[in-house]
């Protein structure tokens, strides 16, 4: 694929259109959306507003979170039922990263203190459970990656390096990579190759998938590892990031047609910035153009069981990452 000489500002325009959709749901008190949706709707929104230039609106939302959304322990809420499952901390890490990037260090540091209660020092990963802490508890690639990213932003380098080692272990255990990526680990079992078929997408990603699978896995891993390289200048992390992107390089058109490709676009943008390799620019542009094709007239995105606010905030962020890398 050759990058077409199209205006790179198309990614900025899509980002800003999505931002306008989000801004339309900000409330007078600084909160976002419907009160009963709570964390499930707002967790990505402050960062989406900030990267789109709506920093004042993001600041007001962070102020609302400071006064109403953070518990004394550092958790975030209100939490509807959908936010209390195995990816519990995934919701927290978006608020932490956004708060830290905009300078709300009280929210981010206290929030990270809470998330570190999920950290497994023995494996280097994060537990995929709100309450259980033992060798049998599952640790999912996307949950671990998110925890590592939040740790990196808040200066918890020890835990970030632990996540890097966890990802190296996960890669070393793969039986059929890059055609397949198994994504769940526990200390008791190691890499989980056996699972309930109804949960298959949680455990296995196929490069040639023709149905909805977790195509964000190579992106969320490679994006974190690229950032870990930037923090440490240790080239082994950059090499591991490129290893995780090998699946994306051979992935089916179906995988790329999904909004789940957004994180792959972020990782490719990050790797293009670091390596200058054209293949990463091509992947980033491919993802960006697919995202634009899926954006509706209101500036929003819809995807499966995700709320339009959730999907829209995330796609705004990935379009910004692609715009940063490809704009000239």
C-alpha positions as CSV (number, residue, x, y, z in Angstrom):
1,X,0.0,0.0,0.0
2,X,1.2,3.5,-0.9
3,X,0.2,6.4,1.3
4,X,-2.0,8.6,-1.0
5,X,-1.4,12.3,-1.3
6,X,-4.5,13.1,0.6
7,X,-4.7,16.0,3.1
8,X,-3.5,14.8,6.5
9,X,-5.9,17.3,8.0
10,X,-8.7,14.8,7.3
11,X,-7.8,13.0,10.5
12,X,-7.9,16.3,12.4
13,X,-11.3,17.1,10.9
14,X,-12.7,13.8,11.9
15,X,-11.3,14.2,15.4
16,X,-12.8,17.6,15.8
17,X,-16.2,16.5,14.5
18,X,-16.2,13.7,17.1
19,X,-15.2,16.2,19.8
20,X,-18.2,18.4,18.9
21,X,-20.5,15.4,19.4
22,X,-19.0,14.9,22.9
23,X,-19.2,18.6,23.8
24,X,-22.9,18.6,23.0
25,X,-23.4,16.3,26.0
26,X,-21.5,18.3,28.6
27,X,-23.8,19.5,31.4
28,X,-23.8,22.9,33.1
29,X,-22.2,21.5,36.3
30,X,-19.2,20.1,34.3
31,X,-20.4,16.5,34.3
32,X,-20.9,14.5,31.1
33,X,-24.0,12.7,29.8
34,X,-26.6,10.8,31.8
35,X,-25.9,10.6,35.5
36,X,-26.9,6.9,35.6
37,X,-24.2,6.1,33.0
38,X,-21.4,7.5,35.3
39,X,-17.9,6.2,34.7
40,X,-19.0,4.0,31.8
41,X,-19.6,7.1,29.6
42,X,-17.2,9.7,30.9
43,X,-14.0,7.7,31.4
44,X,-12.4,8.5,28.0
45,X,-14.0,11.8,27.5
46,X,-11.6,14.2,29.3
47,X,-8.7,13.0,27.3
48,X,-10.7,13.2,24.0
49,X,-11.6,16.8,24.8
50,X,-8.1,17.7,25.7
51,X,-6.4,16.3,22.6
52,X,-9.0,18.1,20.4
53,X,-8.2,21.5,21.9
54,X,-11.3,21.6,24.2
55,X,-9.0,21.9,27.3
56,X,-11.4,24.2,29.2
57,X,-14.2,21.7,28.9
58,X,-11.9,18.9,29.9
59,X,-10.8,20.9,32.9
60,X,-14.4,21.4,34.0
61,X,-15.1,17.7,33.7
62,X,-11.9,16.9,35.7
63,X,-13.1,19.3,38.4
64,X,-16.5,17.5,38.5
65,X,-14.6,14.2,38.8
66,X,-12.5,15.7,41.6
67,X,-15.6,16.8,43.5
68,X,-18.0,13.9,42.7
69,X,-16.2,11.1,40.9
70,X,-13.2,10.0,42.9
71,X,-13.5,8.0,46.1
72,X,-11.3,8.5,49.1
73,X,-9.5,5.3,48.1
74,X,-8.7,6.7,44.6
75,X,-11.2,4.7,42.6
76,X,-13.5,6.4,40.1
77,X,-17.3,6.3,39.8
78,X,-20.2,6.2,39.9
79,X,-19.9,2.6,38.5
80,X,-22.8,1.0,36.7
81,X,-22.8,-2.8,36.5
82,X,-20.9,-3.0,33.2
83,X,-17.8,-1.5,34.8
84,X,-17.3,-4.0,37.6
85,X,-16.2,-7.0,35.6
86,X,-12.8,-8.4,34.9
87,X,-11.4,-5.3,33.1
88,X,-12.2,-3.2,36.3
89,X,-9.1,-1.0,36.1
90,X,-9.4,-0.4,32.4
91,X,-11.9,2.3,33.2
92,X,-9.6,3.9,35.7
93,X,-6.5,4.1,33.5
94,X,-8.2,6.3,31.0
95,X,-9.1,8.9,33.7
96,X,-5.6,8.6,35.2
97,X,-3.8,9.2,31.9
98,X,-6.1,12.1,30.9
99,X,-5.7,13.7,34.3
100,X,-2.0,13.4,34.3
101,X,-1.6,14.8,30.8
102,X,-3.6,17.9,31.7
103,X,-1.8,18.4,35.1
104,X,-4.5,17.1,37.5
105,X,-1.8,15.2,39.4
106,X,-3.9,14.8,42.5
107,X,-6.4,12.8,40.5
108,X,-3.8,10.8,38.6
109,X,-1.5,9.9,41.5
110,X,-4.3,9.0,43.9
111,X,-6.0,7.1,41.1
112,X,-2.7,5.2,40.3
113,X,-2.3,4.3,44.0
114,X,-5.6,2.5,43.8
115,X,-4.8,0.7,40.5
116,X,-1.5,-0.6,42.0
117,X,-3.6,-2.7,44.4
118,X,-4.2,-4.8,41.3
119,X,-0.5,-5.2,40.4
120,X,1.1,-8.6,40.7
121,X,4.7,-8.1,41.5
122,X,5.5,-11.8,40.9
123,X,4.4,-11.8,37.2
124,X,4.7,-8.1,36.5
125,X,1.0,-8.0,35.3
126,X,-2.3,-6.7,36.7
127,X,-5.0,-8.9,37.9
128,X,-8.3,-9.1,35.9
129,X,-10.5,-9.2,39.0
130,X,-11.9,-6.5,41.3
131,X,-11.3,-8.6,44.4
132,X,-9.2,-11.8,43.9
133,X,-5.4,-11.9,44.3
134,X,-3.8,-15.3,43.8
135,X,-1.9,-17.4,41.3
136,X,-5.0,-18.6,39.6
137,X,-6.5,-15.2,38.8
138,X,-6.4,-14.4,35.1
139,X,-4.3,-11.5,33.7
140,X,-5.5,-10.1,30.3
141,X,-3.2,-8.5,27.8
142,X,-5.4,-5.4,27.4
143,X,-5.9,-4.9,31.2
144,X,-2.2,-5.4,31.8
145,X,-1.3,-3.0,29.0
146,X,-3.6,-0.3,30.4
147,X,-2.2,-0.7,33.9
148,X,1.3,-0.4,32.5
149,X,0.5,2.7,30.4
150,X,-1.1,4.5,33.5
151,X,2.0,3.5,35.6
152,X,4.3,4.9,32.9
153,X,2.4,8.3,32.8
154,X,2.5,8.6,36.6
155,X,6.2,7.8,37.0
156,X,5.8,4.3,38.4
157,X,8.7,2.9,36.2
158,X,9.2,-0.2,38.3
159,X,5.7,-1.4,37.6
160,X,5.9,-0.4,33.9
161,X,9.1,-2.4,33.5
162,X,7.3,-5.3,35.2
163,X,4.6,-5.0,32.5
164,X,7.3,-5.1,29.8
165,X,8.7,-8.3,31.2
166,X,5.1,-9.8,31.4
167,X,4.6,-9.0,27.7
168,X,8.0,-10.6,26.8
169,X,6.9,-13.7,28.7
170,X,3.5,-13.7,27.0
171,X,5.2,-13.5,23.6
172,X,7.8,-16.2,24.3
173,X,4.9,-18.6,25.2
174,X,3.0,-18.1,21.9
175,X,2.6,-21.4,20.0
176,X,1.6,-20.0,16.6
177,X,2.6,-16.4,16.3
178,X,2.0,-14.2,14.4
179,X,-1.0,-16.1,12.9
180,X,-2.5,-16.3,16.4
181,X,-2.1,-14.3,19.6
182,X,-3.2,-15.9,22.9
183,X,-3.8,-13.1,25.4
184,X,-4.6,-14.4,28.8
185,X,-2.0,-15.6,31.4
186,X,-2.0,-16.7,35.1
187,X,0.8,-17.7,37.3
188,X,-0.9,-21.0,38.0
189,X,-1.3,-22.1,34.4
190,X,0.9,-19.8,32.3
191,X,-0.5,-19.0,28.9
192,X,-4.2,-20.1,28.8
193,X,-4.7,-22.2,25.7
194,X,-7.9,-23.9,26.9
195,X,-11.0,-21.9,27.5
196,X,-14.8,-21.8,27.2
197,X,-15.5,-21.3,23.5
198,X,-18.1,-18.6,24.3
199,X,-15.2,-16.5,25.7
200,X,-12.9,-17.3,22.8
201,X,-12.4,-13.7,21.7
202,X,-11.0,-12.9,25.2
203,X,-8.4,-15.6,24.9
204,X,-7.4,-15.8,21.2
205,X,-7.0,-13.4,18.3
206,X,-6.6,-14.8,14.8
207,X,-4.8,-12.7,12.2
208,X,-7.1,-14.0,9.5
209,X,-10.3,-13.4,11.5
210,X,-13.6,-12.9,9.6
211,X,-15.7,-12.2,12.7
212,X,-15.4,-9.8,15.6
213,X,-12.2,-10.5,17.7
214,X,-10.0,-8.4,19.9
215,X,-7.9,-6.8,17.2
216,X,-6.9,-4.2,19.7
217,X,-4.5,-6.6,21.4
218,X,-1.4,-6.1,19.2
219,X,-2.0,-2.3,19.2
220,X,-2.4,-1.9,23.0
221,X,0.7,-4.0,23.6
222,X,2.9,-2.3,20.9
223,X,1.7,1.2,21.8
224,X,2.7,0.7,25.4
225,X,6.0,-0.9,24.6
226,X,6.9,1.9,22.2
227,X,6.2,4.3,25.1
228,X,8.3,2.2,27.5
229,X,11.2,2.5,25.0
230,X,10.8,6.2,25.0
231,X,10.9,6.3,28.8
232,X,14.0,3.9,29.1
233,X,15.8,4.1,25.7
234,X,16.2,0.4,26.0
235,X,15.9,-1.0,22.4
236,X,14.6,-4.4,23.5
237,X,11.2,-2.7,24.2
238,X,11.1,-1.2,20.8
239,X,11.9,-4.6,19.3
240,X,9.2,-6.3,21.3
241,X,6.7,-3.6,20.2
242,X,7.5,-4.4,16.6
243,X,7.1,-8.1,17.3
244,X,3.6,-7.5,18.6
245,X,2.8,-5.6,15.4
246,X,3.7,-8.5,13.2
247,X,0.1,-9.9,13.6
248,X,-1.3,-6.5,12.4
249,X,0.9,-6.6,9.4
250,X,-0.7,-9.8,8.1
251,X,-4.2,-9.2,9.5
252,X,-7.4,-9.6,7.5
253,X,-9.3,-6.8,6.0
254,X,-12.1,-7.7,8.4
255,X,-9.9,-7.0,11.4
256,X,-9.0,-3.6,9.9
257,X,-12.6,-2.8,9.2
258,X,-13.5,-2.8,12.9
259,X,-13.3,0.0,15.4
260,X,-11.1,-2.4,17.4
261,X,-8.3,-1.4,15.0
262,X,-8.1,2.0,16.6
263,X,-5.4,1.0,19.0
264,X,-3.4,-0.6,16.1
265,X,-3.5,2.8,14.5
266,X,-2.1,4.4,17.7
267,X,0.7,1.8,17.9
268,X,1.5,2.2,14.2
269,X,1.6,6.0,14.6
270,X,3.9,5.7,17.6
271,X,6.2,3.2,15.8
272,X,6.3,5.4,12.6
273,X,7.4,8.3,14.7
274,X,10.2,6.3,16.4
275,X,11.4,4.2,13.4
276,X,10.4,6.2,10.3
277,X,9.4,2.9,8.7
278,X,6.8,3.4,5.9
279,X,4.9,0.3,6.7
280,X,3.8,1.8,10.0
281,X,2.6,5.0,8.3
282,X,0.6,2.9,5.9
283,X,-1.0,1.0,8.7
284,X,-1.8,4.2,10.6
285,X,-3.4,5.8,7.5
286,X,-5.3,2.6,6.7
287,X,-6.8,2.6,10.2
288,X,-7.5,6.3,10.2
289,X,-9.3,6.2,6.9
290,X,-11.4,3.2,8.0
291,X,-12.4,5.1,11.2
292,X,-13.4,8.1,9.1
293,X,-15.5,5.9,6.9
294,X,-17.4,4.6,9.9
295,X,-18.1,8.0,11.5
296,X,-21.7,9.1,11.2
297,X,-23.1,12.5,10.3
298,X,-23.3,13.5,13.9
299,X,-19.6,12.9,14.4
300,X,-20.1,9.8,16.5
301,X,-19.2,6.1,16.2
302,X,-21.4,3.1,17.1
303,X,-20.0,-0.3,17.9
304,X,-21.6,-3.4,19.3
305,X,-22.5,-3.0,23.0
306,X,-20.2,0.0,23.5
307,X,-22.1,3.2,24.0
308,X,-21.7,5.8,21.3
309,X,-20.0,8.1,23.9
310,X,-17.4,5.4,24.7
311,X,-16.7,4.6,21.1
312,X,-16.6,8.2,20.0
313,X,-14.2,9.4,22.7
314,X,-11.8,6.6,22.0
315,X,-11.8,7.1,18.2
316,X,-11.2,10.8,18.7
317,X,-8.1,10.0,20.7
318,X,-6.8,7.6,18.0
319,X,-7.5,10.0,15.2
320,X,-5.5,12.6,17.1
321,X,-2.5,10.1,17.4
322,X,-2.6,9.4,13.7
323,X,-2.9,13.1,12.9
324,X,0.1,13.8,15.1
325,X,2.3,11.2,13.3
326,X,1.2,11.8,9.7
327,X,0.6,15.5,9.6
328,X,3.2,17.5,7.7
